[in-house]
Amino acid sequence: MTTDELIALSDKYIMSTYKRYPIVLVRGFGTKVWDSNGKEYLDFVAGIAVCNLGHSHPKVVEAIKKQVEILTHVSNLYHIEPQILYAQKLMENSFAQKAFFCNSGAEANEAAIKLARKYAYEKMGEGKYELITMKDSFHGRTMATVTATGQTKFQVGFAPLLEGFKHVPFDDIFALGDAITDKTCGVMLEPIQGEGGIKIPDDKYLSLVRKICDENGILMILDEVQVGMARTGTLFAYEHYNIEPDIVTLAKAVGNGFPIGVMMATDRVASAFQPGSHASTFGGNPLAMAAALATLETIMNDGILENVRMVGSYFMKRLHDLKKKSSIIKEIRGRGLIVGIEISIDGAQIVNECMNRGLLINCIGGSVLRFVPPLTITKKDVDAAVAILGEVMSDR
């Protein structure tokens, strides 16, 4: 079937919830993907920060193949060995003591919202249910998480939104302090705003958020769906700030492409969930956990964190060199291998031209080019990407 025929079928049978590019990707390995016409692309999108180990990583593939022949799914009515082993590994390398497994970032954030409210209800009774989130944030597409999201464009048409959410400016500790009332049960934010434009807060901001939460007896919830799993050069982004949150959510890269969400918390907070409080049919099933365990072990044991720090630094240097030559680059922001370039023109044309030349990137907010490549990229990959980007920008 030709590419045009496939796209025609897609348009006919699939809801128009995405503005898709006119290519059909059919194969991937490492940092490369290929379309249905056989064209090769250097992938600096990685499924939107999902394939952190690259496409079809051998260790993840082998773990999935082995597990699918043994046991794919049972139910959380029973104990599941790969789930237990993964939970142990994740907890031993984090602030947390307990995990809840689901299937996506939105589900993980939904679970975090419910846990925060349930914890406040158990400890302080009714009336303490409000969460403060940040303007320009993104937390998901469910009714609770789209309400938590601080971007009106994602909320249009879905009124009435849920009660109990306030939005304050990101990286403004005074605005956060002023928003807390006797109804507040927690603060939910991203350590780096991904969909909001790769916005990185002041180095002291998260520690001040932690202090405010402690002073007011409320929970600190970090959404690390996009920046967790080594994306910033540490396993979790909160490690850069010398703090420990109460709840962290993960998804995207947890299974290197296999759909998995995780909400993890301290024992103190997790105790608010009891049998019947929350559940997920597919969450933490054997196949998902086999993929997750292989991914985590590879990140921890195969030099991935060191590569992120080294190649991420090199990538930033090359981009700043490019900025000196390009009048359309306004600012470069990033940490590790989550990088944004704010430009003075519509980013869509840059994305399209890069795709035509074999580089996949994407644009957020109309004018910020986002780069979230596999964490296995090399300096050679960076050089190739920057060369294409330079060619495209020189035409503007």
Buried (B, 14 or more C-beta within 10 A) or exposed (E): EEBEEBBEEEEEEEEEEEEEBEBBBEEBEBBBBBBBEEBEBBBBBBBBBBBBBBBBBEBBBEBBEEBEEEBEEEEBEEEBEBBEBBBEBBBEEBBBBBBBBBBBBBBBBBBBBBBBBBBBBEBBEEEBBBBBBBBBBBBBBBBBBBBBBBBEEBBEEEEEBBEBBBBBBBBBBEBBBEBBEEEBBBBBBBBBBBBBBBBBBEEEBBBBBBBBBEEBEBBBBBBBBBBBBBBBBBBBBBBBBEBBBBBBBBBBBBBBBBBBBBBBBBEEBBBBBEEEEBBBEBBBBBBBBBBBBBBBBBBBEBEBBEBBBBBBEBBBEBBEEBBEEBEBBEEBBBBBBBBBBBBEEEBEBBBBBBBEBBBBBBBBBEBBBBBBBBBBBBEEBBEBBBBBBBEBBEEE
